[in-house]
Amino acid sequence: MGLSIGIVGLPNVGKSTLFNALTRAQNAESANYPFCTIEPNRAVVPVPDLRLYKLQELASSQKVIHATVDFIDIAGLVRGASKGEGLGNQFLANIRECDAILHVVRCFENDDVIHVDGAVDPIRDMETIDTELILADLQAAERKAERLGKQIKGDKRLAPQMDLLRGLIDHLNAGRPASEMTELHSDPGAELRRDLLLITFKPVIFAMNVDEDGLGEDNAHVRRVREAAQARAAGAVKISARMEEELAGLSPEEAAEFLASYGVQESGLDLIIRAGYEMLGLCSYFTAGPKEVRAWTIRQGWKAPQGAGVIHTDFERGFIRAEVIAYEDYVKHGSEAKCRAAGVLRVEGKEYVLKDGDVVHFLFNA
């Protein structure tokens, strides 16, 4: 499994600039006018994890394979997008399959960069996007209700599902996101969520885009967004999309020096991916050998057979046992053989819960 993040926001908030930087590929046109992104852009980005390179060194592996994140850049939404205004509504379907939403919010002043609503107001901008996403979910729910209404005439067992759906429609009509509807967190609600792929049920990370001067102390715009994000239990990271573009062409050493010059320790990419992993309850385990060292993304709490299934379904189906070394033990002793000799290589069964950083070798029946 991998993490997929859909990038949304008003035109000219720095969305495509951020996309260019995050993907290390200048394939999303950035221009100072609305709707410059006319096709959804998708790119696969490696998850930064320095532990992989240490394991490569110790295991003398030929290559490193990172876990990955899919970033999907959606054309700038505007007020009325759900009714066909602008171009964003064409692409809302592309984020229904995403695990999380990255909502880019403009938190910098610059008279040379046009704001679609004439002035910078991040809370107003957030509400505009929220409204369009709620309306998009409302349309999906109403279409589902229309279809279900025809089916229910011949199958009264569908009545509880219709009651839940009507409750959702009323909830969305009140201007509230699906994530705030208690019933959707139940088992019957989960089935409806999966069916409708509700956008407003997905976790949200607000990327507060500032200029280079704003990377230090929070400005007034950033403070307002942080408060709003906290109130809705959303993530919030401060980034400078322009600075991320400059980082894209630097070596890791140069990038670290560049960040330090601004008093920053982590890049926007690091912050966004870490926030995504935390909000979705994800972590990574590793496999290591002469051929490759590789990170595998799993959900926290998954047992060994489930984690094995990420590599191949045969691994889960024929699971026998897992040989597990904690990352810290691997580094301390220096090799799998030395870990085995020191007694820190553990043999675990089907009930073992994988931990972040576990170095694992699975044994299975083919």
Kinemage of the C-alpha trace (Angstrom):
@kinemage 1
@onewidth
@group {chain A} dominant
@subgroup {mainchain}
@vectorlist {calphas} color= white
{ca met a 1} P 0.000 0.000 0.000
{ca gly a 2} L 1.069 3.586 -0.508
{ca leu a 3} L -0.097 7.005 0.603
{ca ser a 4} L -1.961 9.191 -1.896
{ca ile a 5} L -2.491 12.909 -1.281
{ca gly a 6} L -4.707 15.188 -3.363
{ca ile a 7} L -3.599 18.835 -3.513
{ca val a 8} L -6.432 21.387 -3.550
{ca gly a 9} L -6.667 25.129 -3.176
{ca leu a 10} L -7.749 28.326 -4.886
{ca pro a 11} L -5.859 29.482 -8.001
{ca asn a 12} L -2.579 31.294 -7.365
{ca val a 13} L -2.049 30.096 -3.802
{ca gly a 14} L 1.146 28.233 -4.753
{ca lys a 15} L -0.381 24.831 -5.445
{ca ser a 16} L 1.409 24.066 -8.699
{ca thr a 17} L 4.639 25.640 -7.448
{ca leu a 18} L 4.487 23.291 -4.468
{ca phe a 19} L 3.687 20.346 -6.719
{ca asn a 20} L 6.710 21.091 -8.888
{ca ala a 21} L 8.928 21.235 -5.832
{ca leu a 22} L 7.568 18.169 -4.080
{ca thr a 23} L 7.819 15.935 -7.115
{ca arg a 24} L 11.253 17.209 -8.143
{ca ala a 25} L 9.824 17.523 -11.658
{ca gln a 26} L 8.807 20.723 -13.375
{ca asn a 27} L 5.812 19.199 -15.110
{ca ala a 28} L 2.967 21.277 -13.718
{ca glu a 29} L 2.887 24.678 -15.402
{ca ser a 30} L 3.037 27.563 -12.961
{ca ala a 31} L 1.684 30.865 -14.180
{ca asn a 32} L 0.279 33.999 -12.612
{ca tyr a 33} L -3.317 33.547 -13.736
{ca pro a 34} L -6.238 31.339 -12.679
{ca phe a 35} L -6.729 27.856 -14.147
{ca cys a 36} L -3.183 27.466 -15.440
{ca thr a 37} L -3.385 23.787 -14.418
{ca ile a 38} L -5.790 22.285 -16.939
{ca glu a 39} L -4.983 18.606 -16.457
{ca pro a 40} L -4.673 16.740 -13.190
{ca asn a 41} L -1.029 16.052 -12.488
{ca arg a 42} L 0.119 12.917 -10.699
{ca ala a 43} L 3.611 12.065 -9.556
{ca val a 44} L 5.157 9.404 -7.350
{ca val a 45} L 7.495 10.781 -4.679
{ca pro a 46} L 9.915 8.746 -2.524
{ca val a 47} L 9.336 8.992 1.227
{ca pro a 48} L 12.490 10.464 2.816
{ca asp a 49} L 13.946 7.994 5.342
{ca leu a 50} L 17.643 8.144 6.235
{ca arg a 51} L 17.411 4.771 7.996
{ca leu a 52} L 17.366 3.084 4.583
{ca tyr a 53} L 20.859 4.313 3.731
{ca lys a 54} L 22.259 3.116 7.050
{ca leu a 55} L 20.761 -0.325 6.410
{ca gln a 56} L 22.174 -0.305 2.880
{ca glu a 57} L 25.627 0.359 4.299
{ca leu a 58} L 25.368 -2.409 6.895
{ca ala a 59} L 23.784 -4.993 4.587
{ca ser a 60} L 26.001 -4.069 1.601
{ca ser a 61} L 22.859 -3.769 -0.517
{ca gln a 62} L 23.066 -2.829 -4.177
{ca lys a 63} L 20.203 -0.325 -4.052
{ca val a 64} L 17.623 1.436 -1.883
{ca ile a 65} L 13.916 1.429 -2.641
{ca his a 66} L 11.849 3.980 -0.730
{ca ala a 67} L 8.203 3.813 0.169
{ca thr a 68} L 6.296 6.243 -2.052
{ca val a 69} L 3.573 8.873 -1.914
{ca asp a 70} L 1.306 9.759 -4.843
{ca phe a 71} L 0.714 13.500 -5.130
{ca ile a 72} L -2.223 14.535 -7.319
{ca asp a 73} L -2.434 18.211 -8.273
{ca ile a 74} L -6.008 19.358 -8.983
{ca ala a 75} L -6.823 22.467 -11.019
{ca gly a 76} L -7.539 25.498 -8.835
{ca leu a 77} L -11.055 25.437 -7.418
{ca val a 78} L -13.123 28.620 -7.274
{ca arg a 79} L -16.443 29.560 -5.742
{ca gly a 80} L -19.091 27.742 -7.792
{ca ala a 81} L -16.798 24.903 -8.893
{ca ser a 82} L -19.388 22.311 -7.840
{ca lys a 83} L -21.801 23.979 -10.291
{ca gly a 84} L -19.313 23.992 -13.134
{ca glu a 85} L -17.511 27.278 -12.523
{ca gly a 86} L -13.829 27.225 -13.472
{ca leu a 87} L -12.084 23.942 -14.174
{ca gly a 88} L -11.750 22.376 -10.742
{ca asn a 89} L -15.051 20.486 -10.791
{ca gln a 90} L -13.772 18.379 -13.692
{ca phe a 91} L -11.076 17.003 -11.437
{ca leu a 92} L -12.799 16.469 -8.098
{ca ala a 93} L -13.264 12.804 -9.017
{ca asn a 94} L -9.479 12.469 -9.065
{ca ile a 95} L -9.236 13.117 -5.329
{ca arg a 96} L -12.058 10.803 -4.275
{ca glu a 97} L -9.579 7.923 -4.407
{ca cys a 98} L -6.963 9.793 -2.338
{ca asp a 99} L -6.201 8.937 1.285
{ca ala a 100} L -5.823 12.553 2.418
{ca ile a 101} L -6.292 16.127 1.229
{ca leu a 102} L -3.487 18.690 1.196
{ca his a 103} L -5.194 22.093 1.209
{ca val a 104} L -2.725 24.800 0.174
{ca val a 105} L -3.578 28.156 1.738
{ca arg a 106} L -1.930 31.428 0.783
{ca cys a 107} L -0.396 33.110 3.824
{ca phe a 108} L 1.819 35.714 2.134
{ca glu a 109} L 1.269 39.203 0.756
{ca asn a 110} L 2.524 40.007 -2.753
{ca asp a 111} L 0.878 42.587 -4.995
{ca asp a 112} L 2.518 41.009 -8.040
{ca val a 113} L 0.670 37.696 -7.549
{ca ile a 114} L -3.028 38.062 -8.325
{ca his a 115} L -5.509 36.681 -5.785
{ca val a 116} L -8.670 35.344 -7.388
{ca asp a 117} L -10.802 37.138 -4.753
{ca gly a 118} L -8.782 40.337 -4.771
{ca ala a 119} L -7.154 40.142 -1.344
{ca val a 120} L -5.403 37.603 0.903
{ca asp a 121} L -7.733 36.110 3.525
{ca pro a 122} L -6.807 32.493 4.338
{ca ile a 123} L -9.898 31.749 6.435
{ca arg a 124} L -12.215 32.942 3.661
{ca asp a 125} L -10.221 30.880 1.169
{ca met a 126} L -10.472 27.794 3.384
{ca glu a 127} L -14.217 28.230 3.688
{ca thr a 128} L -14.564 28.598 -0.079
{ca ile a 129} L -12.829 25.286 -0.720
{ca asp a 130} L -14.686 23.598 2.148
{ca thr a 131} L -18.017 24.676 0.665
{ca glu a 132} L -17.194 23.358 -2.805
{ca leu a 133} L -16.044 19.997 -1.448
{ca ile a 134} L -19.175 19.693 0.710
{ca leu a 135} L -21.365 20.502 -2.300
{ca ala a 136} L -19.518 17.900 -4.379
{ca asp a 137} L -20.229 15.266 -1.695
{ca leu a 138} L -23.851 16.442 -1.509
{ca gln a 139} L -24.295 15.878 -5.230
{ca ala a 140} L -22.860 12.355 -4.910
{ca ala a 141} L -25.168 11.589 -1.962
{ca glu a 142} L -28.248 12.888 -3.787
{ca arg a 143} L -27.464 10.770 -6.855
{ca lys a 144} L -27.064 7.741 -4.597
{ca ala a 145} L -30.409 8.500 -2.887
{ca glu a 146} L -32.139 8.719 -6.248
{ca arg a 147} L -30.829 5.286 -7.273
{ca leu a 148} L -31.576 3.764 -3.879
{ca gly a 149} L -35.100 5.164 -3.941
{ca lys a 150} L -35.857 3.052 -6.992
{ca gln a 151} L -34.271 -0.072 -5.508
{ca ile a 152} L -35.984 0.199 -2.134
{ca lys a 153} L -39.421 -0.342 -3.662
{ca gly a 154} L -38.483 -3.951 -4.302
{ca asp a 155} L -36.283 -4.483 -1.252
{ca lys a 156} L -37.397 -2.993 2.069
{ca arg a 157} L -34.168 -4.212 3.693
{ca leu a 158} L -32.528 -1.147 2.155
{ca ala a 159} L -34.542 1.182 4.417
{ca pro a 160} L -31.778 1.589 7.086
{ca gln a 161} L -29.296 2.526 4.372
{ca met a 162} L -31.730 5.109 3.000
{ca asp a 163} L -32.237 6.578 6.487
{ca leu a 164} L -28.468 6.946 6.883
{ca leu a 165} L -28.183 8.516 3.443
{ca arg a 166} L -30.943 11.023 4.149
{ca gly a 167} L -29.182 11.924 7.379
{ca leu a 168} L -25.987 12.542 5.427
{ca ile a 169} L -27.793 14.751 2.920
{ca asp a 170} L -29.273 16.860 5.733
{ca his a 171} L -25.845 17.058 7.390
{ca leu a 172} L -24.129 18.247 4.196
{ca asn a 173} L -26.962 20.678 3.438
{ca ala a 174} L -26.216 22.271 6.795
{ca gly a 175} L -22.720 23.040 5.497
{ca arg a 176} L -20.921 20.487 7.651
{ca pro a 177} L -18.261 18.061 6.342
{ca ala a 178} L -18.984 14.331 6.348
{ca ser a 179} L -16.207 13.766 8.922
{ca glu a 180} L -18.360 15.495 11.564
{ca met a 181} L -21.286 13.056 11.146
{ca thr a 182} L -21.067 10.569 14.017
{ca glu a 183} L -23.052 7.852 12.232
{ca leu a 184} L -20.463 7.626 9.454
{ca his a 185} L -17.909 6.347 11.969
{ca ser a 186} L -20.000 3.199 12.593
{ca asp a 187} L -19.832 -0.040 10.586
{ca pro a 188} L -22.917 0.784 8.433
{ca gly a 189} L -21.494 4.265 7.930
{ca ala a 190} L -18.176 2.822 6.770
{ca glu a 191} L -19.967 0.973 3.986
{ca leu a 192} L -21.618 4.198 2.820
{ca arg a 193} L -18.298 6.072 3.017
{ca arg a 194} L -16.597 3.517 0.813
{ca asp a 195} L -19.475 3.582 -1.658
{ca leu a 196} L -19.564 7.363 -2.027
{ca leu a 197} L -15.812 7.983 -1.575
{ca leu a 198} L -16.690 11.086 0.428
{ca ile a 199} L -14.111 13.835 -0.028
{ca thr a 200} L -15.004 15.662 3.180
{ca phe a 201} L -14.483 12.548 5.302
{ca lys a 202} L -10.808 12.423 4.392
{ca pro a 203} L -8.118 13.767 6.741
{ca val a 204} L -6.976 17.286 5.829
{ca ile a 205} L -3.529 18.848 6.089
{ca phe a 206} L -3.357 22.611 5.630
{ca ala a 207} L -0.144 23.725 3.913
{ca met a 208} L 0.330 27.343 4.919
{ca asn a 209} L 2.324 28.798 2.049
{ca val a 210} L 4.522 31.725 3.134
{ca asp a 211} L 7.363 33.632 1.519
{ca glu a 212} L 10.927 33.069 2.725
{ca asp a 213} L 10.591 35.804 5.352
{ca gly a 214} L 7.612 34.000 6.869
{ca leu a 215} L 9.510 30.802 7.670
{ca gly a 216} L 10.645 32.172 11.025
{ca glu a 217} L 8.042 33.625 13.342
{ca asp a 218} L 4.411 32.918 12.366
{ca asn a 219} L 2.677 35.850 10.690
{ca ala a 220} L -0.949 36.792 11.398
{ca his a 221} L -2.270 34.680 8.508
{ca val a 222} L -0.432 31.573 9.726
{ca arg a 223} L -1.653 32.044 13.297
{ca arg a 224} L -5.266 32.188 12.106
{ca val a 225} L -4.904 29.056 10.011
{ca arg a 226} L -3.247 27.144 12.860
{ca glu a 227} L -6.157 28.023 15.166
{ca ala a 228} L -8.714 26.975 12.556
{ca ala a 229} L -6.887 23.706 11.848
{ca gln a 230} L -6.680 22.877 15.545
{ca ala a 231} L -10.415 23.528 15.963
{ca arg a 232} L -11.227 20.944 13.289
{ca ala a 233} L -8.527 18.418 14.309
{ca ala a 234} L -6.730 18.899 10.987
{ca gly a 235} L -3.011 18.934 10.308
{ca ala a 236} L -1.121 22.163 9.628
{ca val a 237} L 2.379 22.647 8.234
{ca lys a 238} L 4.126 25.864 7.274
{ca ile a 239} L 5.995 25.736 3.992
{ca ser a 240} L 7.440 28.068 1.385
{ca ala a 241} L 6.637 26.678 -2.033
{ca arg a 242} L 9.199 28.955 -3.676
{ca met a 243} L 11.911 27.802 -1.330
{ca glu a 244} L 10.961 24.163 -1.954
{ca glu a 245} L 11.557 24.796 -5.665
{ca glu a 246} L 15.052 26.012 -4.871
{ca leu a 247} L 15.691 22.931 -2.737
{ca ala a 248} L 14.691 20.610 -5.583
{ca gly a 249} L 18.007 20.945 -7.390
{ca leu a 250} L 20.296 20.638 -4.366
{ca ser a 251} L 22.175 17.664 -2.961
{ca pro a 252} L 21.108 16.459 0.528
{ca glu a 253} L 24.107 18.220 2.074
{ca glu a 254} L 23.417 21.469 0.216
{ca ala a 255} L 19.721 21.254 1.065
{ca ala a 256} L 20.476 20.855 4.788
{ca glu a 257} L 22.773 23.891 4.677
{ca phe a 258} L 20.176 25.897 2.734
{ca leu a 259} L 17.426 25.040 5.244
{ca ala a 260} L 19.681 25.899 8.166
{ca ser a 261} L 20.266 29.348 6.686
{ca tyr a 262} L 16.534 29.988 7.194
{ca gly a 263} L 16.479 28.385 10.639
{ca val a 264} L 14.515 25.409 9.322
{ca gln a 265} L 15.397 21.760 9.945
{ca glu a 266} L 12.922 19.951 7.683
{ca ser a 267} L 11.774 20.559 4.120
{ca gly a 268} L 8.112 20.988 3.247
{ca leu a 269} L 8.141 17.511 1.720
{ca asp a 270} L 9.321 15.995 5.011
{ca leu a 271} L 6.710 17.900 7.006
{ca ile a 272} L 3.820 17.039 4.697
{ca ile a 273} L 4.626 13.341 4.446
{ca arg a 274} L 5.185 13.026 8.198
{ca ala a 275} L 1.851 14.749 8.852
{ca gly a 276} L 0.151 12.405 6.379
{ca tyr a 277} L 1.639 9.317 8.024
{ca glu a 278} L 0.639 10.521 11.495
{ca met a 279} L -2.938 11.422 10.545
{ca leu a 280} L -3.531 8.136 8.723
{ca gly a 281} L -1.757 5.989 11.295
{ca leu a 282} L 0.911 4.725 8.889
{ca cys a 283} L 4.433 3.464 9.518
{ca ser a 284} L 7.198 1.589 7.676
{ca tyr a 285} L 9.018 -1.678 8.114
{ca phe a 286} L 12.114 -2.705 6.157
{ca thr a 287} L 13.488 -5.678 4.283
{ca ala a 288} L 17.262 -5.832 3.817
{ca gly a 289} L 19.545 -8.057 1.784
{ca pro a 290} L 22.411 -8.033 -0.733
{ca lys a 291} L 20.118 -7.037 -3.600
{ca glu a 292} L 18.166 -4.189 -1.990
{ca val a 293} L 16.976 -2.431 1.140
{ca arg a 294} L 13.327 -1.500 0.910
{ca ala a 295} L 10.700 0.326 2.960
{ca trp a 296} L 7.120 -0.960 3.048
{ca thr a 297} L 4.199 1.193 4.207
{ca ile a 298} L 1.657 -0.377 6.562
{ca arg a 299} L -0.988 0.764 9.012
{ca gln a 300} L -0.021 0.913 12.674
{ca gly a 301} L -1.381 -2.118 14.471
{ca trp a 302} L -1.124 -4.491 11.525
{ca lys a 303} L -0.049 -8.006 12.363
{ca ala a 304} L 2.810 -9.784 10.614
{ca pro a 305} L 0.692 -11.625 7.987
{ca gln a 306} L -0.994 -8.361 6.934
{ca gly a 307} L 2.377 -6.659 6.609
{ca ala a 308} L 3.676 -9.591 4.578
{ca gly a 309} L 0.716 -9.207 2.237
{ca val a 310} L 1.969 -5.749 1.217
{ca ile a 311} L 4.909 -7.486 -0.463
{ca his a 312} L 2.743 -10.175 -2.093
{ca thr a 313} L -0.606 -11.758 -1.303
{ca asp a 314} L 1.105 -15.181 -1.340
{ca phe a 315} L 3.203 -14.055 1.646
{ca glu a 316} L 0.069 -13.399 3.678
{ca arg a 317} L -1.798 -16.481 2.507
{ca gly a 318} L 1.106 -18.866 3.201
{ca phe a 319} L 2.581 -17.050 6.222
{ca ile a 320} L 4.606 -19.302 8.556
{ca arg a 321} L 6.635 -16.921 10.704
{ca ala a 322} L 8.635 -13.689 10.646
{ca glu a 323} L 12.226 -13.104 11.676
{ca val a 324} L 12.344 -9.602 13.159
{ca ile a 325} L 15.175 -7.268 14.171
{ca ala a 326} L 14.491 -3.803 15.567
{ca tyr a 327} L 16.256 -1.104 13.523
{ca glu a 328} L 18.199 0.100 16.574
{ca asp a 329} L 19.458 -3.443 17.257
{ca tyr a 330} L 20.472 -3.894 13.615
{ca val a 331} L 22.529 -0.695 13.732
{ca lys a 332} L 24.022 -1.556 17.125
{ca his a 333} L 25.233 -5.021 16.098
{ca gly a 334} L 25.964 -4.257 12.438
{ca ser a 335} L 24.516 -7.248 10.562
{ca glu a 336} L 21.775 -9.860 10.575
{ca ala a 337} L 24.270 -12.572 11.510
{ca lys a 338} L 25.572 -10.611 14.495
{ca cys a 339} L 21.992 -9.841 15.602
{ca arg a 340} L 21.201 -13.538 15.458
{ca ala a 341} L 24.317 -14.366 17.492
{ca ala a 342} L 23.421 -11.679 20.059
{ca gly a 343} L 19.913 -13.075 20.447
{ca val a 344} L 18.118 -9.912 19.277
{ca leu a 345} L 16.714 -11.543 16.133
{ca arg a 346} L 13.239 -12.642 17.198
{ca val a 347} L 11.023 -15.298 15.628
{ca glu a 348} L 7.434 -14.035 15.636
{ca gly a 349} L 4.130 -15.655 14.676
{ca lys a 350} L 0.782 -14.563 13.256
{ca glu a 351} L -0.186 -12.421 16.248
{ca tyr a 352} L 2.927 -10.239 16.197
{ca val a 353} L 2.182 -6.546 15.631
{ca leu a 354} L 4.775 -4.980 13.340
{ca lys a 355} L 6.576 -1.896 14.651
{ca asp a 356} L 7.925 1.099 12.760
{ca gly a 357} L 11.524 0.362 11.798
{ca asp a 358} L 11.339 -3.417 12.127
{ca val a 359} L 13.718 -5.212 9.752
{ca val a 360} L 11.806 -8.323 8.715
{ca his a 361} L 12.331 -11.557 6.825
{ca phe a 362} L 9.133 -13.508 6.148
{ca leu a 363} L 8.941 -17.283 5.765
{ca phe a 364} L 5.899 -18.661 3.942
{ca asn a 365} L 4.505 -21.662 2.097
{ca ala a 366} L 4.359 -21.023 -1.636
